[in-house]
Amino acid sequence: MGKQMKKSLEAQLTQYIEAGFPILYINTSEEEKADAAIRQTAAKIRWSHLTEWNGSRMVNFNTKAPMGASDDTLQGVLALFLEETAKGRLLILKEPQAQWENPECVALLRDVALRITTERLKDCAVIIVSSSYELPQEIEHYVTVLENEALTYEQIANVIQAAAEEWEAKLEQDALDEMVTALKGLTESEIQNILRLAYHQYSGVLDRKAMTMILEQKRQTIKKSGILEMVEVNAGMNDVGGLANLKKWLERKASIFKNLQAAQAFGVDMPKGVLIAGVPGCGKSLSAKATAALLNVPLLRLDMGRLLGKYVGESEANMRKAISLAEAISPCVLWIDEMEKAFAGVGGEGGGAEVTTRLLGSFLTWLQEKEAPVFVVATANDILKLPSELLRKGRFDEIFYVKLPNRQERAAILEIHVRKRRKQDLPQINVPALAAETEGYSGADLEGVVKDSIEAAFAAGKDHVGTEDIKRAIRETQPLSEIMKESLDKMQGEYEKRKYKSAS
């Protein structure tokens, strides 16, 4: 399947229709925009026969009036399309996925595509318009996927200004830049809906007060995509105990990311991202959140498990959708958690393995060639399960491994968690002594020790938490180093053998 994103939708339609491509798939939730592009394309190439099947019946594409066909099913519409001989015909199918379960419908559509390709149906094409991507295997070969380009800065600003003018709202020009940035990645209709809500909520004023609502609504919109999630960032680098090497490296990348234009003019490459692998519960996920705070950009979490779809090509379409959305929202951090689960089975046999291999290929190509300021933070508990293609030089800017914290790092982690919950008790707690007694404890173990000691002190009716309370919790905790000793030793040896950088 092909894909063209640099040109407008109208230009893409014109190019592929004139080249004789049989089926074009417009993957969009903005049906009106798709209709407008189809209408303009038809006028440009002078095709006058436009028929639409709207999910239930055949209608006139321009007027949407029923055409009174004797058989309004998709099967009947496709059969009629095959019988007619007029040139310059476009058949537009809206949300036809429910019909893919009908083998006769699929066979007819395949026959239409074959006849267009062999020019037995001359100057004809089928356009599918749908907000989701689903295709039966039989017709995948004939389909080219088109997607609307994301709105530019200027286009979003125009939408905001037009809405303010239409509603006679007071638009604070000083807040316009922030609003445009906050609305990046959304469609025009989504932007208008959010602005309308903010307009009514804040009595006809569009200013910085509307930002909270805009961000919340944007979070909901992204969540509805089912693939990406906008994560609330409530942690900074000061909340990460230890990992000094990783922090220093990220701070250097941040200086580039925040001054990208000047850095690129100086000859610096666009930062790709970082792979952080190692011991569970030792700050990898926290580091991803802290990175977004350091760069002062949104944090998007990609759930790789949700990429896998039922139909041929659906998984790859979901990957494209996720990447397109991340690029549209950029600058941002794209966090891929537990990456080894996503690409398990790469290189194996069977349909599932083939899909995973194609997903990996798409992801690696994008990571290698991306130009948008999307900083990828990938985390993995077991790097041994990652495919070698992902670990080659140039995929990520750097690969760090996280091991169990040393004594100094354990003291820092304990202090962070005590300060967060019982700041007033910190001066009386002997943190160095506690760090000495927690050899082999992970960051998550240490957080659990602090939480358990505070809970026990409260239950006992105490008015403070002391060193002995935490020591008692330590004695009752079985650390990760004991639970996973064999696998941790194996991973540690592998990281050192491959000479990955230590995060500490």
Secondary structure as a PSIPRED ss2 file (coil, helix, strand):
# PSIPRED VFORMAT (PSIPRED V4.0)

   1 M C   1.000  0.000  0.000
   2 G C   1.000  0.000  0.000
   3 K E   0.000  0.000  1.000
   4 Q E   0.000  0.000  1.000
   5 M C   1.000  0.000  0.000
   6 K C   1.000  0.000  0.000
   7 K C   1.000  0.000  0.000
   8 S C   1.000  0.000  0.000
   9 L H   0.000  1.000  0.000
  10 E H   0.000  1.000  0.000
  11 A H   0.000  1.000  0.000
  12 Q H   0.000  1.000  0.000
  13 L H   0.000  1.000  0.000
  14 T H   0.000  1.000  0.000
  15 Q H   0.000  1.000  0.000
  16 Y H   0.000  1.000  0.000
  17 I H   0.000  1.000  0.000
  18 E H   0.000  1.000  0.000
  19 A C   1.000  0.000  0.000
  20 G C   1.000  0.000  0.000
  21 F C   1.000  0.000  0.000
  22 P C   1.000  0.000  0.000
  23 I E   0.000  0.000  1.000
  24 L E   0.000  0.000  1.000
  25 Y E   0.000  0.000  1.000
  26 I E   0.000  0.000  1.000
  27 N E   0.000  0.000  1.000
  28 T C   1.000  0.000  0.000
  29 S C   1.000  0.000  0.000
  30 E C   1.000  0.000  0.000
  31 E H   0.000  1.000  0.000
  32 E H   0.000  1.000  0.000
  33 K H   0.000  1.000  0.000
  34 A H   0.000  1.000  0.000
  35 D H   0.000  1.000  0.000
  36 A H   0.000  1.000  0.000
  37 A H   0.000  1.000  0.000
  38 I H   0.000  1.000  0.000
  39 R H   0.000  1.000  0.000
  40 Q H   0.000  1.000  0.000
  41 T H   0.000  1.000  0.000
  42 A H   0.000  1.000  0.000
  43 A H   0.000  1.000  0.000
  44 K H   0.000  1.000  0.000
  45 I H   0.000  1.000  0.000
  46 R C   1.000  0.000  0.000
  47 W C   1.000  0.000  0.000
  48 S C   1.000  0.000  0.000
  49 H E   0.000  0.000  1.000
  50 L E   0.000  0.000  1.000
  51 T E   0.000  0.000  1.000
  52 E E   0.000  0.000  1.000
  53 W E   0.000  0.000  1.000
  54 N C   1.000  0.000  0.000
  55 G C   1.000  0.000  0.000
  56 S C   1.000  0.000  0.000
  57 R C   1.000  0.000  0.000
  58 M E   0.000  0.000  1.000
  59 V E   0.000  0.000  1.000
  60 N E   0.000  0.000  1.000
  61 F C   1.000  0.000  0.000
  62 N C   1.000  0.000  0.000
  63 T C   1.000  0.000  0.000
  64 K C   1.000  0.000  0.000
  65 A C   1.000  0.000  0.000
  66 P E   0.000  0.000  1.000
  67 M C   1.000  0.000  0.000
  68 G C   1.000  0.000  0.000
  69 A C   1.000  0.000  0.000
  70 S C   1.000  0.000  0.000
  71 D C   1.000  0.000  0.000
  72 D C   1.000  0.000  0.000
  73 T C   1.000  0.000  0.000
  74 L H   0.000  1.000  0.000
  75 Q H   0.000  1.000  0.000
  76 G H   0.000  1.000  0.000
  77 V H   0.000  1.000  0.000
  78 L H   0.000  1.000  0.000
  79 A H   0.000  1.000  0.000
  80 L H   0.000  1.000  0.000
  81 F H   0.000  1.000  0.000
  82 L H   0.000  1.000  0.000
  83 E H   0.000  1.000  0.000
  84 E C   1.000  0.000  0.000
  85 T C   1.000  0.000  0.000
  86 A C   1.000  0.000  0.000
  87 K C   1.000  0.000  0.000
  88 G C   1.000  0.000  0.000
  89 R E   0.000  0.000  1.000
  90 L E   0.000  0.000  1.000
  91 L E   0.000  0.000  1.000
  92 I E   0.000  0.000  1.000
  93 L E   0.000  0.000  1.000
  94 K E   0.000  0.000  1.000
  95 E C   1.000  0.000  0.000
  96 P C   1.000  0.000  0.000
  97 Q H   0.000  1.000  0.000
  98 A H   0.000  1.000  0.000
  99 Q H   0.000  1.000  0.000
 100 W H   0.000  1.000  0.000
 101 E H   0.000  1.000  0.000
 102 N C   1.000  0.000  0.000
 103 P H   0.000  1.000  0.000
 104 E H   0.000  1.000  0.000
 105 C H   0.000  1.000  0.000
 106 V H   0.000  1.000  0.000
 107 A H   0.000  1.000  0.000
 108 L H   0.000  1.000  0.000
 109 L H   0.000  1.000  0.000
 110 R H   0.000  1.000  0.000
 111 D H   0.000  1.000  0.000
 112 V H   0.000  1.000  0.000
 113 A H   0.000  1.000  0.000
 114 L H   0.000  1.000  0.000
 115 R H   0.000  1.000  0.000
 116 I H   0.000  1.000  0.000
 117 T H   0.000  1.000  0.000
 118 T C   1.000  0.000  0.000
 119 E C   1.000  0.000  0.000
 120 R C   1.000  0.000  0.000
 121 L C   1.000  0.000  0.000
 122 K C   1.000  0.000  0.000
 123 D C   1.000  0.000  0.000
 124 C E   0.000  0.000  1.000
 125 A E   0.000  0.000  1.000
 126 V E   0.000  0.000  1.000
 127 I E   0.000  0.000  1.000
 128 I E   0.000  0.000  1.000
 129 V E   0.000  0.000  1.000
 130 S E   0.000  0.000  1.000
 131 S C   1.000  0.000  0.000
 132 S C   1.000  0.000  0.000
 133 Y C   1.000  0.000  0.000
 134 E C   1.000  0.000  0.000
 135 L C   1.000  0.000  0.000
 136 P C   1.000  0.000  0.000
 137 Q H   0.000  1.000  0.000
 138 E H   0.000  1.000  0.000
 139 I H   0.000  1.000  0.000
 140 E H   0.000  1.000  0.000
 141 H C   1.000  0.000  0.000
 142 Y C   1.000  0.000  0.000
 143 V E   0.000  0.000  1.000
 144 T E   0.000  0.000  1.000
 145 V E   0.000  0.000  1.000
 146 L E   0.000  0.000  1.000
 147 E C   1.000  0.000  0.000
 148 N C   1.000  0.000  0.000
 149 E C   1.000  0.000  0.000
 150 A C   1.000  0.000  0.000
 151 L C   1.000  0.000  0.000
 152 T C   1.000  0.000  0.000
 153 Y H   0.000  1.000  0.000
 154 E H   0.000  1.000  0.000
 155 Q H   0.000  1.000  0.000
 156 I H   0.000  1.000  0.000
 157 A H   0.000  1.000  0.000
 158 N H   0.000  1.000  0.000
 159 V H   0.000  1.000  0.000
 160 I H   0.000  1.000  0.000
 161 Q H   0.000  1.000  0.000
 162 A H   0.000  1.000  0.000
 163 A H   0.000  1.000  0.000
 164 A H   0.000  1.000  0.000
 165 E H   0.000  1.000  0.000
 166 E H   0.000  1.000  0.000
 167 W H   0.000  1.000  0.000
 168 E C   1.000  0.000  0.000
 169 A C   1.000  0.000  0.000
 170 K E   0.000  0.000  1.000
 171 L E   0.000  0.000  1.000
 172 E C   1.000  0.000  0.000
 173 Q H   0.000  1.000  0.000
 174 D H   0.000  1.000  0.000
 175 A H   0.000  1.000  0.000
 176 L H   0.000  1.000  0.000
 177 D H   0.000  1.000  0.000
 178 E H   0.000  1.000  0.000
 179 M H   0.000  1.000  0.000
 180 V H   0.000  1.000  0.000
 181 T H   0.000  1.000  0.000
 182 A H   0.000  1.000  0.000
 183 L H   0.000  1.000  0.000
 184 K C   1.000  0.000  0.000
 185 G C   1.000  0.000  0.000
 186 L C   1.000  0.000  0.000
 187 T C   1.000  0.000  0.000
 188 E H   0.000  1.000  0.000
 189 S H   0.000  1.000  0.000
 190 E H   0.000  1.000  0.000
 191 I H   0.000  1.000  0.000
 192 Q H   0.000  1.000  0.000
 193 N H   0.000  1.000  0.000
 194 I H   0.000  1.000  0.000
 195 L H   0.000  1.000  0.000
 196 R H   0.000  1.000  0.000
 197 L H   0.000  1.000  0.000
 198 A H   0.000  1.000  0.000
 199 Y H   0.000  1.000  0.000
 200 H H   0.000  1.000  0.000
 201 Q H   0.000  1.000  0.000
 202 Y C   1.000  0.000  0.000
 203 S C   1.000  0.000  0.000
 204 G C   1.000  0.000  0.000
 205 V E   0.000  0.000  1.000
 206 L E   0.000  0.000  1.000
 207 D C   1.000  0.000  0.000
 208 R H   0.000  1.000  0.000
 209 K H   0.000  1.000  0.000
 210 A H   0.000  1.000  0.000
 211 M H   0.000  1.000  0.000
 212 T H   0.000  1.000  0.000
 213 M H   0.000  1.000  0.000
 214 I H   0.000  1.000  0.000
 215 L H   0.000  1.000  0.000
 216 E H   0.000  1.000  0.000
 217 Q H   0.000  1.000  0.000
 218 K H   0.000  1.000  0.000
 219 R H   0.000  1.000  0.000
 220 Q H   0.000  1.000  0.000
 221 T H   0.000  1.000  0.000
 222 I H   0.000  1.000  0.000
 223 K H   0.000  1.000  0.000
 224 K H   0.000  1.000  0.000
 225 S C   1.000  0.000  0.000
 226 G C   1.000  0.000  0.000
 227 I C   1.000  0.000  0.000
 228 L E   0.000  0.000  1.000
 229 E E   0.000  0.000  1.000
 230 M E   0.000  0.000  1.000
 231 V E   0.000  0.000  1.000
 232 E C   1.000  0.000  0.000
 233 V C   1.000  0.000  0.000
 234 N C   1.000  0.000  0.000
 235 A C   1.000  0.000  0.000
 236 G C   1.000  0.000  0.000
 237 M H   0.000  1.000  0.000
 238 N H   0.000  1.000  0.000
 239 D H   0.000  1.000  0.000
 240 V C   1.000  0.000  0.000
 241 G C   1.000  0.000  0.000
 242 G C   1.000  0.000  0.000
 243 L C   1.000  0.000  0.000
 244 A H   0.000  1.000  0.000
 245 N H   0.000  1.000  0.000
 246 L H   0.000  1.000  0.000
 247 K H   0.000  1.000  0.000
 248 K H   0.000  1.000  0.000
 249 W H   0.000  1.000  0.000
 250 L H   0.000  1.000  0.000
 251 E H   0.000  1.000  0.000
 252 R H   0.000  1.000  0.000
 253 K H   0.000  1.000  0.000
 254 A H   0.000  1.000  0.000
 255 S H   0.000  1.000  0.000
 256 I H   0.000  1.000  0.000
 257 F H   0.000  1.000  0.000
 258 K C   1.000  0.000  0.000
 259 N C   1.000  0.000  0.000
 260 L H   0.000  1.000  0.000
 261 Q H   0.000  1.000  0.000
 262 A H   0.000  1.000  0.000
 263 A H   0.000  1.000  0.000
 264 Q H   0.000  1.000  0.000
 265 A H   0.000  1.000  0.000
 266 F H   0.000  1.000  0.000
 267 G C   1.000  0.000  0.000
 268 V C   1.000  0.000  0.000
 269 D C   1.000  0.000  0.000
 270 M C   1.000  0.000  0.000
 271 P C   1.000  0.000  0.000
 272 K C   1.000  0.000  0.000
 273 G E   0.000  0.000  1.000
 274 V E   0.000  0.000  1.000
 275 L E   0.000  0.000  1.000
 276 I E   0.000  0.000  1.000
 277 A E   0.000  0.000  1.000
 278 G E   0.000  0.000  1.000
 279 V C   1.000  0.000  0.000
 280 P C   1.000  0.000  0.000
 281 G C   1.000  0.000  0.000
 282 C C   1.000  0.000  0.000
 283 G C   1.000  0.000  0.000
 284 K H   0.000  1.000  0.000
 285 S H   0.000  1.000  0.000
 286 L H   0.000  1.000  0.000
 287 S H   0.000  1.000  0.000
 288 A H   0.000  1.000  0.000
 289 K H   0.000  1.000  0.000
 290 A H   0.000  1.000  0.000
 291 T H   0.000  1.000  0.000
 292 A H   0.000  1.000  0.000
 293 A H   0.000  1.000  0.000
 294 L H   0.000  1.000  0.000
 295 L H   0.000  1.000  0.000
 296 N C   1.000  0.000  0.000
 297 V C   1.000  0.000  0.000
 298 P C   1.000  0.000  0.000
 299 L E   0.000  0.000  1.000
 300 L E   0.000  0.000  1.000
 301 R E   0.000  0.000  1.000
 302 L E   0.000  0.000  1.000
 303 D C   1.000  0.000  0.000
 304 M H   0.000  1.000  0.000
 305 G H   0.000  1.000  0.000
 306 R H   0.000  1.000  0.000
 307 L H   0.000  1.000  0.000
 308 L C   1.000  0.000  0.000
 309 G C   1.000  0.000  0.000
 310 K C   1.000  0.000  0.000
 311 Y C   1.000  0.000  0.000
 312 V C   1.000  0.000  0.000
 313 G C   1.000  0.000  0.000
 314 E H   0.000  1.000  0.000
 315 S H   0.000  1.000  0.000
 316 E H   0.000  1.000  0.000
 317 A H   0.000  1.000  0.000
 318 N H   0.000  1.000  0.000
 319 M H   0.000  1.000  0.000
 320 R H   0.000  1.000  0.000
 321 K H   0.000  1.000  0.000
 322 A H   0.000  1.000  0.000
 323 I H   0.000  1.000  0.000
 324 S H   0.000  1.000  0.000
 325 L H   0.000  1.000  0.000
 326 A H   0.000  1.000  0.000
 327 E H   0.000  1.000  0.000
 328 A H   0.000  1.000  0.000
 329 I H   0.000  1.000  0.000
 330 S C   1.000  0.000  0.000
 331 P C   1.000  0.000  0.000
 332 C E   0.000  0.000  1.000
 333 V E   0.000  0.000  1.000
 334 L E   0.000  0.000  1.000
 335 W E   0.000  0.000  1.000
 336 I E   0.000  0.000  1.000
 337 D C   1.000  0.000  0.000
 338 E C   1.000  0.000  0.000
 339 M H   0.000  1.000  0.000
 340 E H   0.000  1.000  0.000
 341 K H   0.000  1.000  0.000
 342 A H   0.000  1.000  0.000
 343 F C   1.000  0.000  0.000
 344 A C   1.000  0.000  0.000
 345 G C   1.000  0.000  0.000
 346 V C   1.000  0.000  0.000
 347 G C   1.000  0.000  0.000
 348 G C   1.000  0.000  0.000
 349 E C   1.000  0.000  0.000
 350 G C   1.000  0.000  0.000
 351 G H   0.000  1.000  0.000
 352 G H   0.000  1.000  0.000
 353 A H   0.000  1.000  0.000
 354 E H   0.000  1.000  0.000
 355 V H   0.000  1.000  0.000
 356 T H   0.000  1.000  0.000
 357 T H   0.000  1.000  0.000
 358 R H   0.000  1.000  0.000
 359 L H   0.000  1.000  0.000
 360 L H   0.000  1.000  0.000
 361 G H   0.000  1.000  0.000
 362 S H   0.000  1.000  0.000
 363 F H   0.000  1.000  0.000
 364 L H   0.000  1.000  0.000
 365 T H   0.000  1.000  0.000
 366 W H   0.000  1.000  0.000
 367 L H   0.000  1.000  0.000
 368 Q H   0.000  1.000  0.000
 369 E H   0.000  1.000  0.000
 370 K C   1.000  0.000  0.000
 371 E C   1.000  0.000  0.000
 372 A C   1.000  0.000  0.000
 373 P C   1.000  0.000  0.000
 374 V E   0.000  0.000  1.000
 375 F E   0.000  0.000  1.000
 376 V E   0.000  0.000  1.000
 377 V E   0.000  0.000  1.000
 378 A E   0.000  0.000  1.000
 379 T E   0.000  0.000  1.000
 380 A E   0.000  0.000  1.000
 381 N C   1.000  0.000  0.000
 382 D C   1.000  0.000  0.000
 383 I H   0.000  1.000  0.000
 384 L H   0.000  1.000  0.000
 385 K H   0.000  1.000  0.000
 386 L C   1.000  0.000  0.000
 387 P C   1.000  0.000  0.000
 388 S H   0.000  1.000  0.000
 389 E H   0.000  1.000  0.000
 390 L H   0.000  1.000  0.000
 391 L H   0.000  1.000  0.000
 392 R C   1.000  0.000  0.000
 393 K C   1.000  0.000  0.000
 394 G C   1.000  0.000  0.000
 395 R C   1.000  0.000  0.000
 396 F C   1.000  0.000  0.000
 397 D C   1.000  0.000  0.000
 398 E E   0.000  0.000  1.000
 399 I E   0.000  0.000  1.000
 400 F E   0.000  0.000  1.000
 401 Y E   0.000  0.000  1.000
 402 V E   0.000  0.000  1.000
 403 K C   1.000  0.000  0.000
 404 L C   1.000  0.000  0.000
 405 P C   1.000  0.000  0.000
 406 N C   1.000  0.000  0.000
 407 R H   0.000  1.000  0.000
 408 Q H   0.000  1.000  0.000
 409 E H   0.000  1.000  0.000
 410 R H   0.000  1.000  0.000
 411 A H   0.000  1.000  0.000
 412 A H   0.000  1.000  0.000
 413 I H   0.000  1.000  0.000
 414 L H   0.000  1.000  0.000
 415 E H   0.000  1.000  0.000
 416 I H   0.000  1.000  0.000
 417 H H   0.000  1.000  0.000
 418 V H   0.000  1.000  0.000
 419 R H   0.000  1.000  0.000
 420 K H   0.000  1.000  0.000
 421 R H   0.000  1.000  0.000
 422 R H   0.000  1.000  0.000
 423 K H   0.000  1.000  0.000
 424 Q H   0.000  1.000  0.000
 425 D H   0.000  1.000  0.000
 426 L H   0.000  1.000  0.000
 427 P H   0.000  1.000  0.000
 428 Q H   0.000  1.000  0.000
 429 I C   1.000  0.000  0.000
 430 N C   1.000  0.000  0.000
 431 V H   0.000  1.000  0.000
 432 P H   0.000  1.000  0.000
 433 A H   0.000  1.000  0.000
 434 L H   0.000  1.000  0.000
 435 A H   0.000  1.000  0.000
 436 A H   0.000  1.000  0.000
 437 E C   1.000  0.000  0.000
 438 T C   1.000  0.000  0.000
 439 E C   1.000  0.000  0.000
 440 G C   1.000  0.000  0.000
 441 Y C   1.000  0.000  0.000
 442 S C   1.000  0.000  0.000
 443 G H   0.000  1.000  0.000
 444 A H   0.000  1.000  0.000
 445 D H   0.000  1.000  0.000
 446 L H   0.000  1.000  0.000
 447 E H   0.000  1.000  0.000
 448 G H   0.000  1.000  0.000
 449 V H   0.000  1.000  0.000
 450 V H   0.000  1.000  0.000
 451 K H   0.000  1.000  0.000
 452 D H   0.000  1.000  0.000
 453 S H   0.000  1.000  0.000
 454 I H   0.000  1.000  0.000
 455 E H   0.000  1.000  0.000
 456 A H   0.000  1.000  0.000
 457 A H   0.000  1.000  0.000
 458 F H   0.000  1.000  0.000
 459 A H   0.000  1.000  0.000
 460 A C   1.000  0.000  0.000
 461 G C   1.000  0.000  0.000
 462 K C   1.000  0.000  0.000
 463 D C   1.000  0.000  0.000
 464 H C   1.000  0.000  0.000
 465 V C   1.000  0.000  0.000
 466 G C   1.000  0.000  0.000
 467 T H   0.000  1.000  0.000
 468 E H   0.000  1.000  0.000
 469 D H   0.000  1.000  0.000
 470 I H   0.000  1.000  0.000
 471 K H   0.000  1.000  0.000
 472 R H   0.000  1.000  0.000
 473 A H   0.000  1.000  0.000
 474 I H   0.000  1.000  0.000
 475 R H   0.000  1.000  0.000
 476 E C   1.000  0.000  0.000
 477 T C   1.000  0.000  0.000
 478 Q C   1.000  0.000  0.000
 479 P C   1.000  0.000  0.000
 480 L H   0.000  1.000  0.000
 481 S H   0.000  1.000  0.000
 482 E H   0.000  1.000  0.000
 483 I H   0.000  1.000  0.000
 484 M C   1.000  0.000  0.000
 485 K H   0.000  1.000  0.000
 486 E H   0.000  1.000  0.000
 487 S H   0.000  1.000  0.000
 488 L H   0.000  1.000  0.000
 489 D H   0.000  1.000  0.000
 490 K H   0.000  1.000  0.000
 491 M H   0.000  1.000  0.000
 492 Q H   0.000  1.000  0.000
 493 G H   0.000  1.000  0.000
 494 E H   0.000  1.000  0.000
 495 Y H   0.000  1.000  0.000
 496 E H   0.000  1.000  0.000
 497 K H   0.000  1.000  0.000
 498 R H   0.000  1.000  0.000
 499 K C   1.000  0.000  0.000
 500 Y C   1.000  0.000  0.000
 501 K E   0.000  0.000  1.000
 502 S E   0.000  0.000  1.000
 503 A C   1.000  0.000  0.000
 504 S C   1.000  0.000  0.000
